[in-house]
Amino acid sequence: MNANALPHDPRSLPPEARLLKRGERFLEPDVYVLDVDGRATVVKDYGRYRWTPLSPLARLLVRREARVLDRLRGWRHAPALLGTVGLALGIEFIPGVALGEIALEAGAHVFQQLRGAVAALHAAGITHNDLHPANVLVCGTTPVLIDFTSAMRTPRWLRWLPLVRELRRSDLANVVKMRQRVTGKPPSPCESELLAPPRWVDAIRLGWKRVYRRIKG
């Protein structure tokens, strides 16, 4: 990715850039579309953290996502990695629509593919960990997963740890929830049983809610 195409001012954009999202939350990048070497590129830019104590963390996020996308290179359900420059990550622009905007009649076919794509992702030792309608684009009839910031790669010998199993279960549960929201199709009894969170997850969630209420109060 050409470094000269990126803005030198961390909060300014080139005139030809199209802003998709302004990073406002903690360690959230600015996201914009830019023509880089004649190719439409989505740039996730953490440049506002340059020269701050959070710069190493921002650089780590860029490298982690780049490694995941590099491992998925050539997979049709993920955008191609185009390169990294400092605190910026360049990704292939996917000309699709968000999952929540697809037509009802196309939903069943798309979700069948999405379920298979997530299963293939897990088979490669990767969990997405942030599946929701805005992070799934539909290009034609093909679902493409985007935003691998929270994704995690797990070595084969660790994939059956309870935490890793829970991350896979959570990904699949999110697919079923999205399917129900878009198509109106509820989970089958088998899916409900398979995707129900284990007791230890419910206990952690309940404990966190209690702590959060006390902090907020």
GROMACS elastic network, one bead per residue, 0.5 to 0.9 nm:
[ bonds ]
;  ai    aj funct       b0    kb
    1     4     6  0.89416   500
    1     5     6  0.83328   500
    1    36     6  0.70139   500
    1    37     6  0.79660   500
    1    82     6  0.61752   500
    1    84     6  0.62994   500
    1    85     6  0.68184   500
    1    89     6  0.85480   500
    1    90     6  0.66636   500
    2     5     6  0.56700   500
    2     6     6  0.75302   500
    2    36     6  0.66811   500
    2    37     6  0.72976   500
    2    83     6  0.85904   500
    2    84     6  0.89349   500
    2    85     6  0.77673   500
    3     6     6  0.55717   500
    3     7     6  0.86402   500
    3    84     6  0.87495   500
    3    85     6  0.60932   500
    3    86     6  0.85843   500
    4     7     6  0.77253   500
    4     8     6  0.85131   500
    5    14     6  0.81395   500
    5    34     6  0.81112   500
    5    35     6  0.80841   500
    5    36     6  0.64493   500
    5    37     6  0.85803   500
    6    13     6  0.79815   500
    6    14     6  0.75289   500
    6    34     6  0.85583   500
    6    36     6  0.88823   500
    6    43     6  0.87104   500
    6    45     6  0.88514   500
    6    85     6  0.87580   500
    6    88     6  0.84394   500
    7    10     6  0.66849   500
    7    11     6  0.81620   500
    7    12     6  0.63841   500
    7    13     6  0.56982   500
    7    14     6  0.61140   500
    7    47     6  0.88660   500
    8    11     6  0.86652   500
    8    12     6  0.77349   500
    8    13     6  0.86588   500
    8    47     6  0.85932   500
    9    12     6  0.52923   500
    9    13     6  0.77842   500
    9    47     6  0.80521   500
    9    48     6  0.83613   500
   10    13     6  0.82162   500
   10    45     6  0.82085   500
   10    46     6  0.78924   500
   10    49     6  0.80394   500
   10    50     6  0.77403   500
   11    30     6  0.82925   500
   11    47     6  0.75968   500
   11    48     6  0.63170   500
   13    16     6  0.80800   500
   13    17     6  0.62450   500
   13    18     6  0.84133   500
   13    19     6  0.81146   500
   13    32     6  0.85469   500
   14    17     6  0.53961   500
   14    18     6  0.87715   500
   14    34     6  0.83754   500
   15    18     6  0.82965   500
   16    33     6  0.87309   500
   16    34     6  0.68545   500
   16    35     6  0.78410   500
   17    32     6  0.63665   500
   17    33     6  0.56398   500
   17    35     6  0.76275   500
   18    31     6  0.87894   500
   18    32     6  0.53562   500
   18    33     6  0.51018   500
   18    34     6  0.67319   500
   19    22     6  0.71722   500
   19    30     6  0.78400   500
   19    31     6  0.62757   500
   19    33     6  0.64747   500
   19    34     6  0.89178   500
   20    30     6  0.79017   500
   20    31     6  0.54242   500
   20    33     6  0.71243   500
   20    42     6  0.89139   500
   21    24     6  0.89499   500
   21    29     6  0.81817   500
   21    30     6  0.58161   500
   21    31     6  0.50314   500
   21    32     6  0.67560   500
   22    28     6  0.82928   500
   22    29     6  0.70990   500
   22    31     6  0.63995   500
   22    32     6  0.84044   500
   23    26     6  0.81816   500
   23    27     6  0.78226   500
   23    31     6  0.73799   500
   23    45     6  0.88113   500
   23    46     6  0.83688   500
   24    27     6  0.82350   500
   24    28     6  0.63030   500
   24    29     6  0.78760   500
   24    30     6  0.82103   500
   25    28     6  0.53149   500
   25    29     6  0.84869   500
   26    29     6  0.88838   500
   27    46     6  0.75581   500
   27    49     6  0.80753   500
   27    54     6  0.79502   500
   27    57     6  0.81209   500
   27    58     6  0.66658   500
   27    61     6  0.88735   500
   28    45     6  0.88120   500
   28    46     6  0.72138   500
   28    58     6  0.88347   500
   29    44     6  0.57066   500
   29    45     6  0.51235   500
   29    47     6  0.77895   500
   29    48     6  0.80654   500
   29    58     6  0.87096   500
   29    88     6  0.86731   500
   30    43     6  0.79282   500
   30    44     6  0.58537   500
   30    45     6  0.51231   500
   30    46     6  0.65184   500
   30    47     6  0.82478   500
   30    48     6  0.85144   500
   31    42     6  0.68759   500
   31    43     6  0.56031   500
   31    45     6  0.62245   500
   31    46     6  0.89421   500
   32    41     6  0.82312   500
   32    42     6  0.57093   500
   32    43     6  0.54319   500
   32    44     6  0.69111   500
   32    45     6  0.81595   500
   33    40     6  0.66196   500
   33    41     6  0.54822   500
   33    43     6  0.61184   500
   33    93     6  0.74810   500
   34    39     6  0.81194   500
   34    40     6  0.58349   500
   34    41     6  0.52782   500
   34    42     6  0.64257   500
   34    43     6  0.70379   500
   35    38     6  0.56965   500
   35    39     6  0.53217   500
   35    41     6  0.59291   500
   35    42     6  0.87671   500
   36    39     6  0.52765   500
   36    40     6  0.64263   500
   36    41     6  0.62590   500
   36    90     6  0.89499   500
   37    40     6  0.85054   500
   39    92     6  0.81872   500
   39    93     6  0.84511   500
   40    91     6  0.88976   500
   40    92     6  0.69108   500
   40    93     6  0.56831   500
   40    94     6  0.88822   500
   41    82     6  0.78251   500
   41    90     6  0.61108   500
   41    91     6  0.56476   500
   41    92     6  0.51804   500
   41    93     6  0.51020   500
   41    94     6  0.89098   500
   42    89     6  0.81143   500
   42    90     6  0.57659   500
   42    91     6  0.50664   500
   42    92     6  0.60904   500
   42    93     6  0.53713   500
   42    94     6  0.86261   500
   43    88     6  0.65492   500
   43    89     6  0.55926   500
   43    91     6  0.63527   500
   43    92     6  0.88752   500
   44    62     6  0.84101   500
   44    87     6  0.84027   500
   44    88     6  0.55641   500
   44    89     6  0.51466   500
   44    90     6  0.66221   500
   44    91     6  0.80446   500
   45    48     6  0.79142   500
   45    62     6  0.89228   500
   45    87     6  0.61676   500
   45    89     6  0.65004   500
   45    90     6  0.86672   500
   46    49     6  0.59348   500
   46    50     6  0.75691   500
   46    55     6  0.83580   500
   46    58     6  0.62754   500
   46    59     6  0.80358   500
   46    62     6  0.83386   500
   46    86     6  0.88637   500
   46    87     6  0.52002   500
   46    88     6  0.59525   500
   46    89     6  0.86139   500
   47    50     6  0.52976   500
   47    55     6  0.85212   500
   47    58     6  0.86156   500
   47    86     6  0.82284   500
   47    87     6  0.56188   500
   47    88     6  0.69241   500
   48    51     6  0.84341   500
   48    52     6  0.84365   500
   48    55     6  0.88068   500
   48    87     6  0.89563   500
   49    52     6  0.53936   500
   49    53     6  0.77883   500
   49    54     6  0.59837   500
   49    55     6  0.51986   500
   49    56     6  0.89280   500
   49    58     6  0.70574   500
   49    87     6  0.82745   500
   50    53     6  0.84065   500
   50    54     6  0.78297   500
   50    55     6  0.53986   500
   50    56     6  0.89458   500
   50    58     6  0.86253   500
   50    87     6  0.76219   500
   51    54     6  0.82023   500
   51    55     6  0.64984   500
   52    55     6  0.55141   500
   52    56     6  0.87051   500
   53    56     6  0.71734   500
   53    57     6  0.83911   500
   54    57     6  0.53536   500
   54    58     6  0.62783   500
   54    59     6  0.87131   500
   55    58     6  0.50987   500
   55    59     6  0.61436   500
   55    60     6  0.85919   500
   55    87     6  0.80005   500
   56    59     6  0.50703   500
   56    60     6  0.61447   500
   56    61     6  0.87633   500
   57    61     6  0.63321   500
   57    62     6  0.87777   500
   58    61     6  0.51448   500
   58    62     6  0.64196   500
   58    63     6  0.87907   500
   58    87     6  0.66012   500
   59    62     6  0.51342   500
   59    63     6  0.62725   500
   59    64     6  0.86286   500
   59    86     6  0.71591   500
   59    87     6  0.54608   500
   59    88     6  0.83294   500
   60    63     6  0.51383   500
   60    64     6  0.60213   500
   60    65     6  0.86012   500
   60    87     6  0.89427   500
   61    64     6  0.51556   500
   61    65     6  0.61820   500
   61    66     6  0.84275   500
   61    87     6  0.88043   500
   61   149     6  0.65742   500
   61   150     6  0.86701   500
   62    65     6  0.54685   500
   62    66     6  0.60700   500
   62    67     6  0.86716   500
   62    84     6  0.75521   500
   62    86     6  0.84863   500
   62    87     6  0.65116   500
   62    88     6  0.67707   500
   62    89     6  0.61021   500
   62   149     6  0.79397   500
   63    66     6  0.50032   500
   63    67     6  0.61088   500
   63    68     6  0.87253   500
   63    84     6  0.80834   500
   63    87     6  0.89796   500
   63    89     6  0.84553   500
   64    67     6  0.52487   500
   64    68     6  0.64531   500
   64    69     6  0.88053   500
   64   148     6  0.86837   500
   64   149     6  0.74031   500
   64   150     6  0.89075   500
   64   151     6  0.82946   500
   64   152     6  0.84227   500
   65    68     6  0.51892   500
   65    69     6  0.62092   500
   65    70     6  0.84771   500
   65    89     6  0.84045   500
   65   147     6  0.82464   500
   65   148     6  0.56865   500
   65   149     6  0.54201   500
   65   150     6  0.80065   500
   65   151     6  0.73235   500
   65   152     6  0.89593   500
   66    69     6  0.51786   500
   66    70     6  0.59455   500
   66    71     6  0.85631   500
   66    81     6  0.67312   500
   66    83     6  0.77368   500
   66    84     6  0.75272   500
   66    89     6  0.72920   500
   66    90     6  0.88957   500
   66   148     6  0.87120   500
   67    70     6  0.50350   500
   67    71     6  0.62179   500
   67    72     6  0.87302   500
   68    71     6  0.51796   500
   68    72     6  0.64260   500
   68    73     6  0.88129   500
   68   126     6  0.79148   500
   68   148     6  0.73556   500
   68   151     6  0.74699   500
   68   152     6  0.78878   500
   68   153     6  0.72688   500
   69    73     6  0.61244   500
   69    78     6  0.74713   500
   69    79     6  0.75090   500
   69    80     6  0.67219   500
   69    81     6  0.57622   500
   69    91     6  0.88424   500
   69   148     6  0.77074   500
   70    73     6  0.50573   500
   70    74     6  0.88575   500
   70    80     6  0.76909   500
   70    81     6  0.62030   500
   71    74     6  0.88764   500
   71   124     6  0.89813   500
   72    75     6  0.55248   500
   72    76     6  0.88112   500
   72    77     6  0.87614   500
   72    78     6  0.69479   500
   72    79     6  0.85647   500
   72    80     6  0.79470   500
   72    81     6  0.88662   500
   72   121     6  0.86629   500
   72   124     6  0.88969   500
   73    76     6  0.85858   500
   73    78     6  0.79118   500
   73    79     6  0.80527   500
   73    80     6  0.59796   500
   73    81     6  0.71847   500
   74    77     6  0.88347   500
   74    78     6  0.81492   500
   74    79     6  0.85286   500
   74    80     6  0.70601   500
   75    78     6  0.59293   500
   75    79     6  0.79460   500
   75    80     6  0.81917   500
   76    79     6  0.73981   500
   76    80     6  0.87937   500
   76   142     6  0.80662   500
   76   143     6  0.85777   500
   76   144     6  0.70943   500
   77   114     6  0.84589   500
   77   117     6  0.66955   500
   77   142     6  0.72913   500
   77   143     6  0.60935   500
   77   145     6  0.58387   500
   77   146     6  0.86597   500
   78   143     6  0.86032   500
   78   144     6  0.51974   500
   78   145     6  0.51921   500
   78   146     6  0.63575   500
   79    91     6  0.64318   500
   79    92     6  0.53265   500
   79    93     6  0.72362   500
   79    94     6  0.68663   500
   79   144     6  0.71237   500
   79   145     6  0.75060   500
   79   146     6  0.68437   500
   80    90     6  0.89018   500
   80    91     6  0.58614   500
   80    92     6  0.50989   500
   80    93     6  0.85040   500
   81    84     6  0.84517   500
   81    89     6  0.81205   500
   81    90     6  0.64033   500
   81    92     6  0.63531   500
   82    89     6  0.78754   500
   82    90     6  0.51221   500
   82    91     6  0.51920   500
   82    92     6  0.64092   500
   83    88     6  0.86478   500
   83    89     6  0.62152   500
   83    90     6  0.51950   500
   83    91     6  0.72208   500
   84    87     6  0.74964   500
   84    88     6  0.56896   500
   84    90     6  0.58752   500
   84    91     6  0.89319   500
   85    88     6  0.52382   500
   85    89     6  0.65565   500
   85    90     6  0.81104   500
   86    89     6  0.81588   500
   93    96     6  0.89910   500
   94    97     6  0.88072   500
   94   137     6  0.75441   500
   94   138     6  0.87328   500
   94   139     6  0.71220   500
   94   144     6  0.80315   500
   95   137     6  0.82974   500
   95   138     6  0.84379   500
   95   139     6  0.63283   500
   95   140     6  0.89923   500
   96    99     6  0.89764   500
   96   137     6  0.53722   500
   96   138     6  0.50384   500
   96   140     6  0.71299   500
   96   143     6  0.87624   500
   96   144     6  0.84937   500
   97   100     6  0.82268   500
   97   101     6  0.64987   500
   97   102     6  0.70883   500
   97   134     6  0.89819   500
   97   136     6  0.83819   500
   97   137     6  0.52406   500
   97   138     6  0.53256   500
   97   139     6  0.67696   500
   97   140     6  0.88653   500
   98   101     6  0.55611   500
   98   102     6  0.71662   500
   98   133     6  0.61913   500
   98   134     6  0.54862   500
   98   135     6  0.73627   500
   98   136     6  0.59772   500
   98   138     6  0.62488   500
   99   102     6  0.57222   500
   99   107     6  0.87422   500
   99   110     6  0.89296   500
   99   132     6  0.84713   500
   99   134     6  0.66703   500
   99   135     6  0.79549   500
   99   136     6  0.55276   500
   99   137     6  0.55544   500
   99   138     6  0.60091   500
   99   143     6  0.78695   500
   99   178     6  0.84030   500
   99   182     6  0.79772   500
  100   103     6  0.86691   500
  100   133     6  0.54095   500
  100   134     6  0.74051   500
  100   136     6  0.86702   500
  100   137     6  0.89737   500
  100   178     6  0.80276   500
  100   181     6  0.80545   500
  100   182     6  0.60889   500
  101   104     6  0.89116   500
  101   133     6  0.86850   500
  101   182     6  0.82652   500
  102   105     6  0.84978   500
  102   106     6  0.68611   500
  102   107     6  0.68739   500
  102   138     6  0.75657   500
  102   182     6  0.79813   500
  103   106     6  0.54854   500
  103   107     6  0.65420   500
  103   182     6  0.85400   500
  103   183     6  0.88517   500
  104   107     6  0.51574   500
  104   108     6  0.79068   500
  104   182     6  0.68387   500
  104   183     6  0.57316   500
  104   184     6  0.89323   500
  105   108     6  0.70139   500
  105   109     6  0.84361   500
  105   183     6  0.81691   500
  106   109     6  0.58645   500
  106   110     6  0.63444   500
  106   111     6  0.88029   500
  106   141     6  0.75202   500
  107   110     6  0.51596   500
  107   111     6  0.60392   500
  107   112     6  0.85253   500
  107   179     6  0.75496   500
  107   182     6  0.69962   500
  107   183     6  0.60666   500
  108   111     6  0.53109   500
  108   112     6  0.62045   500
  108   113     6  0.88026   500
  108   179     6  0.79997   500
  108   183     6  0.72965   500
  109   112     6  0.51888   500
  109   113     6  0.64849   500
  109   114     6  0.86973   500
  109   141     6  0.77051   500
  110   113     6  0.52177   500
  110   114     6  0.61045   500
  110   115     6  0.86808   500
  110   138     6  0.78611   500
  110   141     6  0.61693   500
  110   142     6  0.65325   500
  110   143     6  0.63682   500
  111   115     6  0.59635   500
  111   116     6  0.84507   500
  111   143     6  0.80572   500
  111   175     6  0.76806   500
  111   176     6  0.85788   500
  111   178     6  0.87115   500
  111   179     6  0.65126   500
  112   115     6  0.53376   500
  112   116     6  0.64723   500
  112   117     6  0.87236   500
  113   116     6  0.51179   500
  113   117     6  0.60450   500
  113   118     6  0.86767   500
  113   141     6  0.89361   500
  113   142     6  0.72738   500
  113   143     6  0.70047   500
  114   118     6  0.61648   500
  114   119     6  0.85188   500
  114   136     6  0.89075   500
  114   142     6  0.82470   500
  114   143     6  0.60521   500
  114   144     6  0.82451   500
  114   145     6  0.87632   500
  114   175     6  0.74974   500
  115   118     6  0.53319   500
  115   119     6  0.62694   500
  115   120     6  0.87165   500
  115   172     6  0.73036   500
  115   175     6  0.68069   500
  115   176     6  0.85159   500
  116   119     6  0.50329   500
  116   120     6  0.61538   500
  116   121     6  0.85909   500
  117   120     6  0.50728   500
  117   121     6  0.61577   500
  117   122     6  0.86845   500
  117   143     6  0.83150   500
  117   144     6  0.87795   500
  117   145     6  0.87712   500
  118   122     6  0.62395   500
  118   123     6  0.85867   500
  118   127     6  0.81616   500
  118   128     6  0.82950   500
  118   145     6  0.89763   500
  118   168     6  0.87836   500
  118   171     6  0.74462   500
  118   172     6  0.72115   500
  118   175     6  0.84845   500
  119   122     6  0.51436   500
  119   123     6  0.61972   500
  119   124     6  0.87743   500
  119   168     6  0.87136   500
  119   172     6  0.81723   500
  120   124     6  0.63807   500
  120   125     6  0.88839   500
  120   126     6  0.89141   500
  121   124     6  0.52198   500
  121   125     6  0.67149   500
  121   126     6  0.54886   500
  121   127     6  0.66894   500
  121   128     6  0.80598   500
  122   125     6  0.50243   500
  122   126     6  0.50730   500
  122   127     6  0.58178   500
  122   128     6  0.86407   500
  122   168     6  0.68026   500
  123   126     6  0.73387   500
  124   127     6  0.88635   500
  124   153     6  0.83488   500
  124   154     6  0.88097   500
  124   156     6  0.88706   500
  125   152     6  0.81517   500
  125   153     6  0.55787   500
  125   154     6  0.52403   500
  125   155     6  0.66635   500
  125   156     6  0.67596   500
  125   159     6  0.70441   500
  126   151     6  0.67667   500
  126   152     6  0.55436   500
  126   154     6  0.63551   500
  126   168     6  0.86930   500
  127   130     6  0.88813   500
  127   150     6  0.85444   500
  127   151     6  0.54884   500
  127   152     6  0.54134   500
  127   153     6  0.67421   500
  127   154     6  0.82997   500
  127   164     6  0.82774   500
  127   167     6  0.65187   500
  127   168     6  0.61070   500
  127   171     6  0.71639   500
  128   131     6  0.66085   500
  128   145     6  0.85913   500
  128   147     6  0.85022   500
  128   148     6  0.62159   500
  128   149     6  0.83565   500
  128   150     6  0.64295   500
  128   152     6  0.67021   500
  128   167     6  0.83046   500
  128   168     6  0.83998   500
  128   171     6  0.68178   500
  129   148     6  0.82386   500
  129   149     6  0.88895   500
  129   150     6  0.57690   500
  129   151     6  0.56580   500
  129   152     6  0.76654   500
  129   167     6  0.65620   500
  129   168     6  0.81245   500
  129   170     6  0.73757   500
  129   171     6  0.61534   500
  130   135     6  0.75608   500
  130   147     6  0.79886   500
  130   148     6  0.78378   500
  130   149     6  0.84405   500
  130   150     6  0.64228   500
  130   151     6  0.75956   500
  130   171     6  0.76020   500
  130   174     6  0.86691   500
  131   134     6  0.81680   500
  131   135     6  0.60456   500
  131   136     6  0.73463   500
  131   145     6  0.81310   500
  131   146     6  0.88925   500
  131   147     6  0.89896   500
  131   170     6  0.88784   500
  131   171     6  0.63962   500
  131   172     6  0.89102   500
  131   174     6  0.61741   500
  131   175     6  0.73150   500
  131   178     6  0.88764   500
  132   135     6  0.54850   500
  132   136     6  0.68374   500
  132   174     6  0.68148   500
  132   175     6  0.78611   500
  132   177     6  0.88908   500
  132   178     6  0.69480   500
  133   136     6  0.54518   500
  133   137     6  0.78567   500
  133   178     6  0.67140   500
  134   137     6  0.72124   500
  134   146     6  0.85833   500
  135   144     6  0.83456   500
  135   145     6  0.60140   500
  135   146     6  0.51665   500
  135   147     6  0.62327   500
  135   148     6  0.89598   500
  136   143     6  0.62913   500
  136   144     6  0.55949   500
  136   146     6  0.60829   500
  136   147     6  0.88130   500
  137   142     6  0.81816   500
  137   143     6  0.56418   500
  137   144     6  0.51090   500
  137   145     6  0.64889   500
  137   146     6  0.73454   500
  138   141     6  0.60545   500
  138   142     6  0.54182   500
  138   144     6  0.60584   500
  138   145     6  0.88481   500
  139   142     6  0.52049   500
  139   143     6  0.63345   500
  139   144     6  0.70977   500
  140   143     6  0.83029   500
  145   148     6  0.80455   500
  146   149     6  0.89923   500
  147   150     6  0.77243   500
  147   151     6  0.83674   500
  148   152     6  0.84532   500
  149   152     6  0.86893   500
  154   157     6  0.81850   500
  154   158     6  0.63088   500
  154   159     6  0.61052   500
  154   164     6  0.78963   500
  155   158     6  0.55101   500
  155   159     6  0.65169   500
  156   159     6  0.54000   500
  156   160     6  0.83283   500
  157   160     6  0.74216   500
  157   161     6  0.88059   500
  158   161     6  0.57362   500
  158   164     6  0.76713   500
  159   162     6  0.85469   500
  159   163     6  0.88307   500
  159   164     6  0.58237   500
  159   165     6  0.70532   500
  160   163     6  0.82049   500
  160   164     6  0.63841   500
  160   165     6  0.60343   500
  161   164     6  0.53423   500
  161   165     6  0.62340   500
  161   166     6  0.86470   500
  162   165     6  0.51052   500
  162   166     6  0.61285   500
  162   167     6  0.87445   500
  163   166     6  0.50351   500
  163   167     6  0.63419   500
  163   168     6  0.88365   500
  164   167     6  0.50740   500
  164   168     6  0.64112   500
  164   169     6  0.86264   500
  165   168     6  0.51884   500
  165   169     6  0.61401   500
  165   170     6  0.85724   500
  166   170     6  0.59927   500
  166   171     6  0.86192   500
  166   197     6  0.76151   500
  166   198     6  0.82088   500
  166   201     6  0.82113   500
  167   170     6  0.50426   500
  167   171     6  0.63146   500
  167   172     6  0.88086   500
  168   171     6  0.51835   500
  168   172     6  0.64213   500
  168   173     6  0.85985   500
  169   172     6  0.52360   500
  169   173     6  0.60176   500
  169   174     6  0.85923   500
  169   194     6  0.81923   500
  169   195     6  0.59789   500
  169   196     6  0.83133   500
  169   197     6  0.77678   500
  170   174     6  0.61366   500
  170   175     6  0.87136   500
  170   195     6  0.75340   500
  170   197     6  0.80209   500
  171   174     6  0.52307   500
  171   175     6  0.65154   500
  171   176     6  0.89928   500
  172   175     6  0.50632   500
  172   176     6  0.64609   500
  172   177     6  0.87225   500
  172   195     6  0.72537   500
  173   176     6  0.51604   500
  173   177     6  0.62112   500
  173   178     6  0.86553   500
  173   191     6  0.85176   500
  173   192     6  0.86960   500
  173   194     6  0.89625   500
  173   195     6  0.56258   500
  173   196     6  0.80654   500
  174   178     6  0.60827   500
  174   179     6  0.84947   500
  175   178     6  0.51563   500
  175   179     6  0.61430   500
  175   180     6  0.86840   500
  176   179     6  0.50310   500
  176   180     6  0.62473   500
  176   181     6  0.86570   500
  176   185     6  0.88007   500
  176   186     6  0.78899   500
  176   187     6  0.64643   500
  176   191     6  0.81964   500
  176   195     6  0.88927   500
  177   180     6  0.51770   500
  177   181     6  0.62278   500
  177   182     6  0.87201   500
  177   186     6  0.81113   500
  177   187     6  0.79825   500
  178   181     6  0.50061   500
  178   182     6  0.60945   500
  178   183     6  0.83321   500
  179   182     6  0.52677   500
  179   183     6  0.56740   500
  179   184     6  0.70385   500
  179   185     6  0.65895   500
  179   186     6  0.78745   500
  179   187     6  0.86497   500
  180   183     6  0.54323   500
  180   186     6  0.52118   500
  180   187     6  0.72812   500
  181   184     6  0.56281   500
  181   185     6  0.78064   500
  181   186     6  0.86581   500
  182   185     6  0.81484   500
  183   186     6  0.86757   500
  185   188     6  0.87686   500
  187   190     6  0.78764   500
  187   191     6  0.56266   500
  187   192     6  0.59125   500
  188   191     6  0.50629   500
  188   192     6  0.61054   500
  188   193     6  0.86031   500
  189   192     6  0.50306   500
  189   193     6  0.61763   500
  189   194     6  0.85366   500
  190   193     6  0.52410   500
  190   194     6  0.60892   500
  190   195     6  0.85258   500
  191   194     6  0.50152   500
  191   195     6  0.58389   500
  191   196     6  0.82330   500
  192   195     6  0.53211   500
  192   196     6  0.58411   500
  193   196     6  0.54478   500
  193   197     6  0.89712   500
  194   197     6  0.85529   500
  195   198     6  0.89216   500
  197   200     6  0.81755   500
  197   201     6  0.61919   500
  197   202     6  0.68269   500
  198   201     6  0.55357   500
  198   202     6  0.67153   500
  198   203     6  0.89306   500
  199   202     6  0.51064   500
  199   203     6  0.61551   500
  199   204     6  0.87148   500
  200   204     6  0.62716   500
  200   205     6  0.86765   500
  201   204     6  0.51627   500
  201   205     6  0.62266   500
  201   206     6  0.85937   500
  202   205     6  0.51018   500
  202   206     6  0.60650   500
  202   207     6  0.85275   500
  203   206     6  0.51459   500
  203   207     6  0.61039   500
  203   208     6  0.85756   500
  204   207     6  0.50941   500
  204   208     6  0.60990   500
  204   209     6  0.86083   500
  205   208     6  0.51046   500
  205   209     6  0.61818   500
  205   210     6  0.87169   500
  206   209     6  0.51394   500
  206   210     6  0.63625   500
  206   211     6  0.87808   500
  207   210     6  0.52103   500
  207   211     6  0.63134   500
  207   212     6  0.85989   500
  208   211     6  0.50958   500
  208   212     6  0.59784   500
  208   213     6  0.85430   500
  209   212     6  0.50153   500
  209   213     6  0.61094   500
  209   214     6  0.86418   500
  210   213     6  0.52004   500
  210   214     6  0.63462   500
  210   215     6  0.87321   500
  211   214     6  0.51825   500
  211   215     6  0.62233   500
  211   216     6  0.85726   500
  212   215     6  0.50834   500
  212   216     6  0.59769   500
  212   217     6  0.83169   500
  213   216     6  0.50638   500
  213   217     6  0.58108   500
